[in-house]
Every structure is written in C-alpha cells, then in structure tokens.
Amino acid sequence: MKNLCDNDRDCPCTYDCPRHGKCCACVAHHRDHDEGVPGCFFSKEAEATYDRSIAALARDHGIIQ
C-alpha cells in the first residue's frame, strides 16, 4: 500500500513537473528513477546547475569542497 502524498509546499525547484510542490511524490520519483537528489534540496544557485549528485549536494551545503 502506497502512502498518499497530500502535502503541498512552496517548491524552489525550477523544473516544472506534475510533482512540483509535492515533496514526498517528488522524492519517491527521483529515488525510483535513479535521478539523483531533487532540486529543492539545493540552494537556488546550486539548483540552477542541474547537478543532482550527492557530491553536488554536499558541496552546496559546505560538507565538502
């Protein structure tokens, strides 16, 4: 049984898709399609690079250089 995604939030991601603003549906879609980290996890500047890798996320959050 799948969980319903009833949340709706202001989403910073610039990609327009049917899951825009529906965080749980977006995360599940990226996970199921091996598409990397959703854009909303990044800063506005990093999101604009379209690099959705874990390394890019770590750099964006200052964890690695």
Contact map, one row per residue, 1 for C-alpha under 8 A:
11100000000000000000000000000000000000000000000000000000000000000
11110000000000000000000000000000000000000000000000000000000000000
11111000000000000000000000000000000000000000000000000000000000000
01111100000000000000000000000000000000000000000000000000000000000
00111110000000000000011110000000000000000000000000000000000000000
00011111000000000000010000000000000000000000000000000000000000000
00001111100000000000111100000000000000000000000000000000000000000
00000111110000000000111000000000000000000000000000000000000000000
00000011111000000000111000000000000000000000000000000000000000000
00000001111100000000100000000000000000000000000000000000000000000
00000000111110000001100000000000000000010000000000000000000000000
00000000011111000000000000000000000000110001000000000000000000000
00000000001111110001000000000000000001110001001000000000000000000
00000000000111110000000000000000000000100000001100000000000000000
00000000000011111001000000000000000000000000000000000000000000000
00000000000011111101000000000000000000000000000000000000000000000
00000000000000111111000000000000000000000000000000000000000000000
00000000000000011111000000000000000000000000000000000000000000000
00000000000000001111111011000000000000000000000000000000000000000
00000000001010111111111001000000000000000000000000000000000000000
00000011111000000011111001000000000000000000000000000000000000000
00001111100000000011111111000000000000000000000000000000000000000
00001011100000000011111111100000000000000000000000000000000000000
00001010000000000000011111110000000000000000000000000000000000000
00001000000000000010011111111000000000000000000000000000000000000
00000000000000000011111111111100000001000000000000000000000000000
00000000000000000000001111111110000011000000000000000000000000000
00000000000000000000000111111111000000000000000000000000000000000
00000000000000000000000011111111100000000000000000000000000000000
00000000000000000000000001111111111111000000000000000000000000000
00000000000000000000000000111111111110000000000000000000000000000
00000000000000000000000000011111111000000000000000000000000000000
00000000000000000000000000001111111000000000000000000000000000000
00000000000000000000000000000111111100000000000000000000000000000
00000000000000000000000000000111111111000000000000010000000000000
00000000000000000000000000000110011111000000000000011100000000000
00000000000000000000000000100110001111101000000000011100100000000
00000000000010000000000001100100001111111100000000010000000000000
00000000000111000000000000000000000011111100001001010000000000000
00000000001110000000000000000000000001111110001000000000000000000
00000000000000000000000000000000000011111110000000000000100000000
00000000000000000000000000000000000001111111111000000000100110000
00000000000000000000000000000000000000011111111000000000000100000
00000000000110000000000000000000000000000111111100000000000000000
00000000000000000000000000000000000000000111111110000000000000000
00000000000000000000000000000000000000000111111111100001000100000
00000000000011000000000000000000000000110111111111110000000000000
00000000000001000000000000000000000000000001111111000000000000000
00000000000000000000000000000000000000000000111111100000000000000
00000000000000000000000000000000000000100000011111110000000000000
00000000000000000000000000000000000000000000011011111001000000000
00000000000000000000000000000000001111100000001001111101100000000
00000000000000000000000000000000000110000000000000111111100000000
00000000000000000000000000000000000110000000000000011111110000000
00000000000000000000000000000000000000000000000000001111111000010
00000000000000000000000000000000000000000000010000111111111100000
00000000000000000000000000000000000010001100000000011111111110000
00000000000000000000000000000000000000000000000000000111111111110
00000000000000000000000000000000000000000000000000000011111111111
00000000000000000000000000000000000000000110010000000001111111100
00000000000000000000000000000000000000000100000000000000111111110
00000000000000000000000000000000000000000000000000000000011111111
00000000000000000000000000000000000000000000000000000000011111111
00000000000000000000000000000000000000000000000000000010011011111
00000000000000000000000000000000000000000000000000000000001001111
